[in-house]
Amino acid sequence: MWPEMYLDPEYTKLIIETNKLKNEVAEKIVEKEFLTKYVFPEIKYSYILKLGISEAEVFLVRLKLDKLKRKISLYKDCLEYKNEIDEKNIDNVIEKEFKNENHEYTLMQEEINKALEFTRQEKIDENTLKNITQLDRVLIKKLCPLLNLNNSRLENELYSNLEEAYKNSDIKKILEINTICVKNNIKSELEIDDFDNMINLKNIYNKLLEENKCIIVNIRSSEMFSNKVVLENENLIRRKKDEIKKQIENITTEYNKLLKEFEKLKKNK
C-alpha cells in the first residue's frame, strides 16, 4: 500500500498542480525556442533584405559625409596654425576617430551576408515544422534537466541530442530520440515523491515559468520583432524606401557640395 501522505487530498492536489506547472513551463520553453529559432530570424533577415540594405547605404553615405567634414576641419586647423598639411596623417587621424562607426558598418555588412545566406537555405514546410514543435514539446517535458532534476545520464545525453537536432531542424533525429524515450519508458509526468520535495519542485517550476514568460515578452517587444508589422504592410515598406532614397539624395548632395569646398580649399592652401 502507498504511504498515507500519498492518499492525502492535499498531496494529490499538490502533484496535480505541479504536473500542470511542468506542462506550462515546457510550453513556454517551446514557445521561446520557436520564436528564437524560426520566427525571429525570419523577421530579422526579411527586414534586412527589404530595408536593411538601404539603411546600411544611408549609414555609409552619412559616414563619408562626417569624415569629409572632419577632414575639412583638420585642413582648416593646419592652415590657421600654419602647420604642414600631411594628408596621409589626416586620413589616419580620421580613421582612428571613426573606428567605432567603421566597425558598425562592417557588422551591418556581415548581417546582410547572413541574410543572403538565410535565403539560400532550404525552407522547412509548415507540416514538418508543426511536427518538430509537437515532438519538441513532448520531449522537453521528458528530458529537459530544468524540469527533470533527477535525470539519468542517458536522459541528459538525449536532451543534448535533442537540442542539436532542433537547432538543425532534424525531424528524423528527433523521431529517433522519441523512440528511445518510449523504449526506455521515460515519462513526462512526475513520479510520486516526498511532500517537501514536491513543494520545492513546484517553487522551481513557478520561477522557471516567470523567467521564460519574461524572455518571451522581451523577444516580442524587441525593436526587431516589431518590424513584423512593417514587413506585413507593403505600403509602409514602399514609403520607408522612398524616405531612405530621399535621405541618400540629400546626404549625397551635401557631400558633393562639401567636396567642392574641400577641393577649393586644397587649391588655395
Disulfide bonds with the S-S distance in Angstrom:
none
